[in-house]
Amino acid sequence: MKRLLSHLVPTVFVGIFFLSGCEATSSTEVGIRTTLLGVIESRGAQQVYSPGGVYFVAPIINAWTTIPISQQNLLMNANADEGDRPVPDDITFKTSDGNNVFIDVNVMWRVDPMKAGDVIKNVGQSIDEIKERLVRPVSRSVIRDVFNEITSEQYYQVTIKNDMAAKAKDRLAQTLAPYGVLVDMLQVQQHRFDEAYQNAINAQKQAEADVQTLIEQQKNMVQQKQSELEAKRAEWNQLREEAMGAAGRTRNEADGYYQTKSNEAKAILAAGRAKAEATRKEAEALGKLGGDAYVKMQLAKQLAKKHIMLVPASNVTTTNVNELVDYLMTRAKTQ
């Protein structure tokens, strides 16, 4: 029995020793083994172990530390419910023209796995220690220094503000990299000015809004008057076209009437000329030999168209004048 116990006790101690030396890392953290006694390695020597593994680390002579390498957020916000601290923690900086600006900032950072040993050796043993001892004070200092370069008016220009945020992120990354901290992103969120300056800004914005409203009203009025003018022009053009059409019709009617009357006048003139020519020829005929006979013939023609009876007063015998005229005409033709 004593012999059994003598073999069992060392075995138990060896088992406990090995079990106490088993360490593990999750998928989002690395392990750091630090030599405490300079027996096999020099004192303070470190070795970093990859995420997601189980490792044996000899106890007593080694210290084991795990540190997350996932992305962390440093929230510096005026709202205590949203920031990392239970008090207002926003960053205050003074612009180049002397105004105080308060901004809410989120710095996204993480521990460099390759330098995790240096981080726990020189900065802190946990994420909170690293954040409070290094990331927070350096971030606030760098952000202030960068944003102090711009004016209050420039801060309102989105492009300039974004450029300054990118510049602050790059400078912060350069500052923290030697300590084993990587900066992934820097977000500048809400901002606030001093109350007096903010009131002046609000008044200026309101004035600009009022001016813009007046400009829009003026544009609308100009467009309305332009539309009314175009409508009047269309109405005037329509009336002009109607007047020109009426004038054209009147002119055409007048031209037609003139042409008709001109033709009638020409016809009358031609008839008058023909009649005058006939009269002239008759006059010439009368002036020549036989003119008396021609006159008698014309008289006979006129009388032939009339039915004339001569009734004597005392004798019932009548003379047929028509027969007399026919006789005279026949006689005149034979001569």
MARVO-986156 format. One record per residue (C-alpha): residue number from 0; residue in three letters; x, y, z. Coordinates in Angstrom, 2 decimals. Each point is the difference from the previous one (the first is absolute). Layout:
N
n:NUM&res:ALA&east:X&north:Y&up:Z;
...
***
This chain:
335
n:0&res:MET&east:0.00&north:0.00&up:0.00;
n:1&res:LYS&east:2.79&north:2.38&up:0.90;
n:2&res:ARG&east:1.74&north:-0.90&up:-3.23;
n:3&res:LEU&east:-3.17&north:0.73&up:-1.96;
n:4&res:LEU&east:-0.39&north:3.33&up:1.67;
n:5&res:SER&east:3.62&north:0.78&up:-0.62;
n:6&res:HIS&east:-0.57&north:-0.43&up:-3.75;
n:7&res:LEU&east:-3.45&north:1.60&up:-0.09;
n:8&res:VAL&east:0.86&north:3.27&up:1.71;
n:9&res:PRO&east:2.70&north:1.04&up:-2.49;
n:10&res:THR&east:-2.29&north:-0.97&up:-2.85;
n:11&res:VAL&east:-2.77&north:2.21&up:1.38;
n:12&res:PHE&east:2.36&north:2.89&up:0.45;
n:13&res:VAL&east:1.30&north:-0.41&up:-3.54;
n:14&res:GLY&east:-3.58&north:-0.11&up:-1.31;
n:15&res:ILE&east:-0.93&north:3.10&up:1.93;
n:16&res:PHE&east:3.13&north:1.71&up:-1.29;
n:17&res:PHE&east:-0.79&north:-0.77&up:-3.61;
n:18&res:LEU&east:-3.69&north:0.86&up:0.37;
n:19&res:SER&east:0.84&north:3.32&up:1.60;
n:20&res:GLY&east:2.27&north:0.73&up:-2.94;
n:21&res:CYS&east:-2.69&north:-0.44&up:-2.68;
n:22&res:GLU&east:-1.04&north:3.36&up:-1.47;
n:23&res:ALA&east:-2.36&north:0.85&up:-2.88;
n:24&res:THR&east:-0.76&north:2.94&up:-2.28;
n:25&res:SER&east:-3.30&north:0.87&up:-1.68;
n:26&res:SER&east:-0.37&north:0.92&up:-3.65;
n:27&res:THR&east:0.21&north:3.74&up:0.79;
n:28&res:GLU&east:2.97&north:0.08&up:2.36;
n:29&res:VAL&east:3.65&north:-0.89&up:0.22;
n:30&res:GLY&east:1.94&north:-1.44&up:2.93;
n:31&res:ILE&east:3.28&north:1.36&up:1.29;
n:32&res:ARG&east:2.39&north:-2.11&up:2.06;
n:33&res:THR&east:2.49&north:1.96&up:2.06;
n:34&res:THR&east:2.97&north:-1.68&up:1.69;
n:35&res:LEU&east:0.16&north:0.82&up:3.71;
n:36&res:LEU&east:3.15&north:-1.87&up:0.95;
n:37&res:GLY&east:3.11&north:0.01&up:-2.08;
n:38&res:VAL&east:0.53&north:-3.75&up:0.16;
n:39&res:ILE&east:-0.46&north:-1.12&up:-3.58;
n:40&res:GLU&east:-0.63&north:3.42&up:-1.63;
n:41&res:SER&east:1.02&north:3.45&up:1.00;
n:42&res:ARG&east:-2.32&north:1.67&up:2.45;
n:43&res:GLY&east:-2.73&north:2.03&up:-1.72;
n:44&res:ALA&east:0.22&north:-1.90&up:-3.28;
n:45&res:GLN&east:-3.38&north:-0.17&up:-1.77;
n:46&res:GLN&east:-1.69&north:-2.24&up:-2.52;
n:47&res:VAL&east:-3.34&north:0.76&up:-1.74;
n:48&res:TYR&east:-2.43&north:-2.86&up:-0.67;
n:49&res:SER&east:-2.53&north:0.06&up:-2.82;
n:50&res:PRO&east:-3.79&north:0.30&up:0.47;
n:51&res:GLY&east:-2.18&north:-3.09&up:0.37;
n:52&res:GLY&east:2.46&north:-2.47&up:1.55;
n:53&res:VAL&east:0.87&north:-1.97&up:3.15;
n:54&res:TYR&east:3.56&north:0.23&up:1.29;
n:55&res:PHE&east:2.10&north:-1.30&up:2.87;
n:56&res:VAL&east:1.76&north:2.67&up:1.97;
n:57&res:ALA&east:2.11&north:-1.07&up:2.90;
n:58&res:PRO&east:-1.44&north:1.59&up:3.12;
n:59&res:ILE&east:1.98&north:1.83&up:2.66;
n:60&res:ILE&east:2.83&north:0.84&up:-2.37;
n:61&res:ASN&east:-2.29&north:1.61&up:-2.61;
n:62&res:ALA&east:-2.80&north:2.55&up:0.03;
n:63&res:TRP&east:-2.91&north:-0.36&up:-2.43;
n:64&res:THR&east:-2.01&north:2.93&up:-1.30;
n:65&res:THR&east:-2.72&north:0.15&up:-2.66;
n:66&res:ILE&east:-0.83&north:3.19&up:-1.84;
n:67&res:PRO&east:-2.85&north:0.58&up:-2.52;
n:68&res:ILE&east:1.04&north:0.94&up:-3.52;
n:69&res:SER&east:-3.53&north:0.80&up:-1.23;
n:70&res:GLN&east:-1.04&north:3.54&up:-0.87;
n:71&res:GLN&east:-0.71&north:2.27&up:2.96;
n:72&res:ASN&east:-1.93&north:3.29&up:0.19;
n:73&res:LEU&east:1.10&north:3.06&up:1.92;
n:74&res:LEU&east:-3.20&north:2.03&up:0.33;
n:75&res:MET&east:0.53&north:3.58&up:1.17;
n:76&res:ASN&east:-3.48&north:1.48&up:0.11;
n:77&res:ALA&east:-1.78&north:2.86&up:1.76;
n:78&res:ASN&east:-2.87&north:-2.36&up:0.76;
n:79&res:ALA&east:1.01&north:-2.14&up:2.97;
n:80&res:ASP&east:-2.40&north:-2.74&up:-1.11;
n:81&res:GLU&east:1.82&north:-0.39&up:-3.32;
n:82&res:GLY&east:3.64&north:0.51&up:0.97;
n:83&res:ASP&east:2.49&north:-2.21&up:1.83;
n:84&res:ARG&east:-0.12&north:2.11&up:3.14;
n:85&res:PRO&east:-3.02&north:0.88&up:2.18;
n:86&res:VAL&east:0.74&north:3.71&up:-0.45;
n:87&res:PRO&east:0.18&north:2.28&up:-3.06;
n:88&res:ASP&east:3.17&north:-1.00&up:-1.80;
n:89&res:ASP&east:-0.10&north:1.88&up:-3.31;
n:90&res:ILE&east:3.14&north:1.66&up:-1.38;
n:91&res:THR&east:0.35&north:3.78&up:0.12;
n:92&res:PHE&east:2.29&north:1.80&up:-2.42;
n:93&res:LYS&east:0.47&north:3.64&up:-0.90;
n:94&res:THR&east:-0.14&north:1.02&up:-3.64;
n:95&res:SER&east:2.63&north:2.24&up:-1.53;
n:96&res:ASP&east:-2.39&north:2.96&up:0.27;
n:97&res:GLY&east:-0.49&north:-0.55&up:3.74;
n:98&res:ASN&east:-3.33&north:-1.83&up:0.34;
n:99&res:ASN&east:-0.49&north:-3.08&up:2.16;
n:100&res:VAL&east:-1.45&north:-3.05&up:-1.73;
n:101&res:PHE&east:-1.20&north:-3.14&up:1.79;
n:102&res:ILE&east:-0.01&north:-3.22&up:-2.03;
n:103&res:ASP&east:-1.01&north:-3.61&up:0.61;
n:104&res:VAL&east:2.62&north:-2.44&up:-1.29;
n:105&res:ASN&east:0.25&north:-3.76&up:-0.39;
n:106&res:VAL&east:3.47&north:-1.51&up:-0.47;
n:107&res:MET&east:0.02&north:-3.59&up:-1.29;
n:108&res:TRP&east:3.22&north:-1.72&up:1.04;
n:109&res:ARG&east:1.50&north:-3.43&up:0.77;
n:110&res:VAL&east:3.15&north:-1.61&up:1.34;
n:111&res:ASP&east:2.60&north:-1.02&up:-2.55;
n:112&res:PRO&east:0.40&north:-3.80&up:0.48;
n:113&res:MET&east:3.66&north:0.17&up:-0.95;
n:114&res:LYS&east:0.69&north:2.53&up:2.77;
n:115&res:ALA&east:-2.34&north:-1.32&up:2.66;
n:116&res:GLY&east:2.96&north:-0.82&up:2.27;
n:117&res:ASP&east:1.26&north:3.59&up:-0.12;
n:118&res:VAL&east:-3.51&north:1.27&up:0.72;
n:119&res:ILE&east:-0.46&north:-1.97&up:3.22;
n:120&res:LYS&east:3.58&north:0.71&up:1.02;
n:121&res:ASN&east:0.02&north:3.75&up:-0.61;
n:122&res:VAL&east:-3.65&north:1.11&up:0.02;
n:123&res:GLY&east:-2.44&north:-2.23&up:1.86;
n:124&res:GLN&east:-1.13&north:-3.51&up:0.74;
n:125&res:SER&east:-3.61&north:0.46&up:-1.22;
n:126&res:ILE&east:-2.01&north:1.83&up:-2.63;
n:127&res:ASP&east:-1.30&north:2.51&up:2.53;
n:128&res:GLU&east:3.52&north:0.79&up:1.22;
n:129&res:ILE&east:1.23&north:0.43&up:-3.58;
n:130&res:LYS&east:-2.96&north:2.24&up:-0.83;
n:131&res:GLU&east:0.28&north:2.23&up:3.06;
n:132&res:ARG&east:3.79&north:0.19&up:0.20;
n:133&res:LEU&east:0.79&north:0.42&up:-3.70;
n:134&res:VAL&east:-2.80&north:0.17&up:-2.56;
n:135&res:ARG&east:-2.23&north:2.58&up:1.72;
n:136&res:PRO&east:2.58&north:2.67&up:0.94;
n:137&res:VAL&east:1.92&north:-0.27&up:-3.26;
n:138&res:SER&east:-3.20&north:0.11&up:-2.09;
n:139&res:ARG&east:-1.33&north:3.11&up:1.72;
n:140&res:SER&east:3.34&north:1.78&up:-0.36;
n:141&res:VAL&east:0.48&north:-0.84&up:-3.68;
n:142&res:ILE&east:-3.59&north:0.87&up:-0.95;
n:143&res:ARG&east:0.25&north:3.39&up:1.72;
n:144&res:ASP&east:3.30&north:0.81&up:-1.72;
n:145&res:VAL&east:-1.36&north:-0.82&up:-3.45;
n:146&res:PHE&east:-3.35&north:1.75&up:0.27;
n:147&res:ASN&east:1.56&north:3.13&up:1.52;
n:148&res:GLU&east:1.31&north:0.80&up:-3.49;
n:149&res:ILE&east:-3.40&north:0.85&up:-1.56;
n:150&res:THR&east:-2.41&north:2.90&up:0.45;
n:151&res:SER&east:-3.57&north:-0.22&up:1.23;
n:152&res:GLU&east:-1.33&north:0.66&up:-3.49;
n:153&res:GLN&east:2.20&north:-2.71&up:-1.51;
n:154&res:TYR&east:-1.35&north:-2.52&up:2.49;
n:155&res:TYR&east:-3.41&north:0.38&up:-1.64;
n:156&res:GLN&east:1.46&north:-1.06&up:-3.34;
n:157&res:VAL&east:-0.46&north:-3.75&up:-0.16;
n:158&res:THR&east:2.98&north:-0.59&up:-2.26;
n:159&res:ILE&east:2.40&north:1.86&up:2.28;
n:160&res:LYS&east:-1.38&north:-1.68&up:3.12;
n:161&res:ASN&east:0.38&north:-3.45&up:-1.56;
n:162&res:ASP&east:3.54&north:0.84&up:-1.10;
n:163&res:MET&east:0.90&north:1.06&up:3.54;
n:164&res:ALA&east:-1.53&north:-3.18&up:1.44;
n:165&res:ALA&east:2.07&north:-2.10&up:-2.43;
n:166&res:LYS&east:3.11&north:1.99&up:0.92;
n:167&res:ALA&east:-0.68&north:-0.54&up:3.71;
n:168&res:LYS&east:-0.47&north:-3.73&up:-0.58;
n:169&res:ASP&east:3.30&north:-0.30&up:-1.89;
n:170&res:ARG&east:1.93&north:1.97&up:2.61;
n:171&res:LEU&east:-1.56&north:-2.00&up:2.84;
n:172&res:ALA&east:0.87&north:-3.27&up:-1.75;
n:173&res:GLN&east:3.62&north:1.14&up:-0.39;
n:174&res:THR&east:0.17&north:0.97&up:3.66;
n:175&res:LEU&east:-1.50&north:-3.23&up:1.39;
n:176&res:ALA&east:1.65&north:-2.49&up:-2.37;
n:177&res:PRO&east:3.32&north:-0.15&up:1.92;
n:178&res:TYR&east:-1.94&north:-0.99&up:3.13;
n:179&res:GLY&east:-1.67&north:-2.93&up:-1.76;
n:180&res:VAL&east:-3.41&north:1.62&up:-0.59;
n:181&res:LEU&east:-1.61&north:0.20&up:-3.45;
n:182&res:VAL&east:-2.60&north:2.66&up:-0.91;
n:183&res:ASP&east:-2.63&north:-1.11&up:-2.52;
n:184&res:MET&east:-2.33&north:2.99&up:-0.10;
n:185&res:LEU&east:-0.74&north:3.37&up:1.59;
n:186&res:GLN&east:-3.58&north:1.26&up:-0.10;
n:187&res:VAL&east:-0.86&north:3.63&up:0.78;
n:188&res:GLN&east:-3.68&north:0.04&up:0.92;
n:189&res:GLN&east:-2.05&north:2.80&up:1.57;
n:190&res:HIS&east:1.49&north:3.44&up:0.64;
n:191&res:ARG&east:-1.00&north:3.00&up:2.09;
n:192&res:PHE&east:1.20&north:3.59&up:0.36;
n:193&res:ASP&east:-0.09&north:2.38&up:2.95;
n:194&res:GLU&east:-3.54&north:1.18&up:0.64;
n:195&res:ALA&east:0.62&north:3.60&up:-1.07;
n:196&res:TYR&east:1.77&north:-1.03&up:-3.17;
n:197&res:GLN&east:-2.60&north:-2.67&up:-0.70;
n:198&res:ASN&east:-2.76&north:2.62&up:0.34;
n:199&res:ALA&east:1.85&north:2.21&up:-2.47;
n:200&res:ILE&east:0.33&north:-2.93&up:-2.39;
n:201&res:ASN&east:-3.70&north:-0.80&up:0.37;
n:202&res:ALA&east:-0.88&north:3.63&up:-0.70;
n:203&res:GLN&east:2.23&north:-0.01&up:-3.08;
n:204&res:LYS&east:-1.54&north:-3.24&up:-1.20;
n:205&res:GLN&east:-3.47&north:1.43&up:0.51;
n:206&res:ALA&east:0.96&north:3.14&up:-1.91;
n:207&res:GLU&east:1.41&north:-2.12&up:-2.82;
n:208&res:ALA&east:-3.17&north:-2.09&up:0.01;
n:209&res:ASP&east:-2.12&north:3.16&up:-0.16;
n:210&res:VAL&east:2.10&north:1.32&up:-2.87;
n:211&res:GLN&east:-0.32&north:-3.32&up:-1.79;
n:212&res:THR&east:-3.76&north:0.09&up:0.55;
n:213&res:LEU&east:-0.19&north:3.49&up:-1.48;
n:214&res:ILE&east:2.15&north:-1.10&up:-2.93;
n:215&res:GLU&east:-2.31&north:-2.95&up:-0.62;
n:216&res:GLN&east:-3.05&north:2.25&up:0.25;
n:217&res:GLN&east:1.61&north:2.42&up:-2.45;
n:218&res:LYS&east:0.78&north:-2.87&up:-2.38;
n:219&res:ASN&east:-3.57&north:-1.25&up:0.27;
n:220&res:MET&east:-1.34&north:3.50&up:-0.62;
n:221&res:VAL&east:2.29&north:0.45&up:-3.02;
n:222&res:GLN&east:-1.13&north:-3.36&up:-1.36;
n:223&res:GLN&east:-3.64&north:0.92&up:0.60;
n:224&res:LYS&east:0.39&north:3.36&up:-1.73;
n:225&res:GLN&east:1.91&north:-1.68&up:-2.80;
n:226&res:SER&east:-2.86&north:-2.46&up:-0.43;
n:227&res:GLU&east:-2.51&north:2.85&up:0.00;
n:228&res:LEU&east:2.12&north:1.86&up:-2.55;
n:229&res:GLU&east:0.17&north:-3.07&up:-2.22;
n:230&res:ALA&east:-3.77&north:-0.38&up:0.28;
n:231&res:LYS&east:-0.49&north:3.65&up:-0.97;
n:232&res:ARG&east:2.43&north:-0.41&up:-2.88;
n:233&res:ALA&east:-1.93&north:-3.01&up:-1.19;
n:234&res:GLU&east:-3.24&north:1.96&up:0.29;
n:235&res:TRP&east:1.50&north:2.96&up:-1.84;
n:236&res:ASN&east:1.39&north:-2.25&up:-2.71;
n:237&res:GLN&east:-3.40&north:-1.61&up:-0.42;
n:238&res:LEU&east:-1.71&north:3.39&up:-0.26;
n:239&res:ARG&east:2.70&north:1.13&up:-2.43;
n:240&res:GLU&east:-0.49&north:-3.09&up:-2.13;
n:241&res:GLU&east:-3.75&north:0.52&up:0.06;
n:242&res:ALA&east:0.42&north:3.68&up:-0.91;
n:243&res:MET&east:2.43&north:-0.87&up:-2.79;
n:244&res:GLY&east:-2.40&north:-2.66&up:-1.23;
n:245&res:ALA&east:-2.90&north:2.45&up:0.05;
n:246&res:ALA&east:2.14&north:2.62&up:-1.74;
n:247&res:GLY&east:1.02&north:-2.57&up:-2.61;
n:248&res:ARG&east:-3.59&north:-0.99&up:-0.61;
n:249&res:THR&east:-1.03&north:3.65&up:-0.25;
n:250&res:ARG&east:2.90&north:0.69&up:-2.37;
n:251&res:ASN&east:-0.94&north:-3.00&up:-2.12;
n:252&res:GLU&east:-3.63&north:1.09&up:-0.04;
n:253&res:ALA&east:1.05&north:3.52&up:-0.91;
n:254&res:ASP&east:2.30&north:-1.30&up:-2.73;
n:255&res:GLY&east:-2.82&north:-2.16&up:-1.35;
n:256&res:TYR&east:-2.46&north:2.87&up:0.14;
n:257&res:TYR&east:2.53&north:2.28&up:-1.66;
n:258&res:GLN&east:0.66&north:-2.55&up:-2.71;
n:259&res:THR&east:-3.71&north:-0.52&up:-0.58;
n:260&res:LYS&east:-0.71&north:3.69&up:-0.21;
n:261&res:SER&east:3.10&north:0.51&up:-2.11;
n:262&res:ASN&east:-1.22&north:-2.66&up:-2.42;
n:263&res:GLU&east:-3.45&north:1.57&up:-0.01;
n:264&res:ALA&east:1.52&north:3.42&up:-0.67;
n:265&res:LYS&east:2.10&north:-1.45&up:-2.80;
n:266&res:ALA&east:-3.09&north:-1.61&up:-1.47;
n:267&res:ILE&east:-1.97&north:3.24&up:0.24;
n:268&res:LEU&east:2.91&north:1.89&up:-1.49;
n:269&res:ALA&east:0.29&north:-2.52&up:-2.81;
n:270&res:ALA&east:-3.75&north:0.17&up:-0.61;
n:271&res:GLY&east:0.14&north:3.79&up:0.02;
n:272&res:ARG&east:2.91&north:-0.02&up:-2.40;
n:273&res:ALA&east:-1.82&north:-2.44&up:-2.26;
n:274&res:LYS&east:-3.13&north:2.10&up:0.12;
n:275&res:ALA&east:1.99&north:3.16&up:-0.65;
n:276&res:GLU&east:1.69&north:-1.73&up:-2.93;
n:277&res:ALA&east:-3.38&north:-1.04&up:-1.33;
n:278&res:THR&east:-1.31&north:3.51&up:0.43;
n:279&res:ARG&east:3.06&north:1.36&up:-1.74;
n:280&res:LYS&east:-0.51&north:-2.37&up:-2.88;
n:281&res:GLU&east:-3.68&north:0.92&up:-0.18;
n:282&res:ALA&east:0.96&north:3.64&up:-0.06;
n:283&res:GLU&east:2.45&north:-0.70&up:-2.80;
n:284&res:ALA&east:-2.68&north:-1.94&up:-1.85;
n:285&res:LEU&east:-2.48&north:2.84&up:0.41;
n:286&res:GLY&east:2.52&north:2.45&up:-1.32;
n:287&res:LYS&east:0.47&north:-1.99&up:-3.21;
n:288&res:LEU&east:-2.27&north:-0.44&up:-3.04;
n:289&res:GLY&east:-3.08&north:-1.95&up:0.84;
n:290&res:GLY&east:-0.17&north:1.29&up:3.49;
n:291&res:ASP&east:-3.59&north:1.07&up:-0.40;
n:292&res:ALA&east:-0.98&north:-3.43&up:-1.17;
n:293&res:TYR&east:1.78&north:-1.54&up:3.00;
n:294&res:VAL&east:-1.91&north:2.29&up:2.36;
n:295&res:LYS&east:-3.24&north:-0.90&up:-1.65;
n:296&res:MET&east:0.89&north:-3.68&up:0.30;
n:297&res:GLN&east:0.76&north:0.34&up:3.71;
n:298&res:LEU&east:-3.23&north:1.90&up:0.50;
n:299&res:ALA&east:-1.86&north:-2.66&up:-1.85;
n:300&res:LYS&east:1.62&north:-2.68&up:2.24;
n:301&res:GLN&east:-1.16&north:1.81&up:3.07;
n:302&res:LEU&east:-3.47&north:0.52&up:-1.36;
n:303&res:ALA&east:-0.20&north:-3.61&up:-1.10;
n:304&res:LYS&east:0.12&north:-0.97&up:3.63;
n:305&res:LYS&east:-3.14&north:2.04&up:0.66;
n:306&res:HIS&east:-3.58&north:-0.87&up:-1.05;
n:307&res:ILE&east:-1.48&north:3.30&up:-1.13;
n:308&res:MET&east:-3.54&north:0.54&up:-1.35;
n:309&res:LEU&east:-1.23&north:3.34&up:-1.46;
n:310&res:VAL&east:-3.72&north:0.49&up:0.43;
n:311&res:PRO&east:-1.51&north:2.94&up:-2.01;
n:312&res:ALA&east:-2.53&north:2.16&up:1.75;
n:313&res:SER&east:-2.69&north:0.00&up:-2.70;
n:314&res:ASN&east:0.62&north:-3.09&up:-2.09;
n:315&res:VAL&east:0.08&north:-3.51&up:1.38;
n:316&res:THR&east:2.71&north:-1.01&up:-2.42;
n:317&res:THR&east:3.25&north:-0.75&up:1.87;
n:318&res:THR&east:3.62&north:0.11&up:-1.08;
n:319&res:ASN&east:2.27&north:-2.82&up:1.09;
n:320&res:VAL&east:3.17&north:1.82&up:0.87;
n:321&res:ASN&east:1.95&north:-3.23&up:0.43;
n:322&res:GLU&east:-0.67&north:-1.05&up:-3.50;
n:323&res:LEU&east:0.99&north:3.47&up:-1.06;
n:324&res:VAL&east:3.30&north:-0.30&up:1.82;
n:325&res:ASP&east:0.67&north:-3.42&up:-1.49;
n:326&res:TYR&east:-0.66&north:1.41&up:-3.39;
n:327&res:LEU&east:2.34&north:2.89&up:0.57;
n:328&res:MET&east:2.75&north:-2.29&up:1.28;
n:329&res:THR&east:-0.34&north:-2.32&up:-2.96;
n:330&res:ARG&east:0.18&north:2.88&up:-2.31;
n:331&res:ALA&east:3.02&north:1.43&up:1.73;
n:332&res:LYS&east:1.85&north:-3.32&up:-0.35;
n:333&res:THR&east:-0.71&north:-0.17&up:-3.71;
n:334&res:GLN&east:1.36&north:3.49&up:-0.64;
***
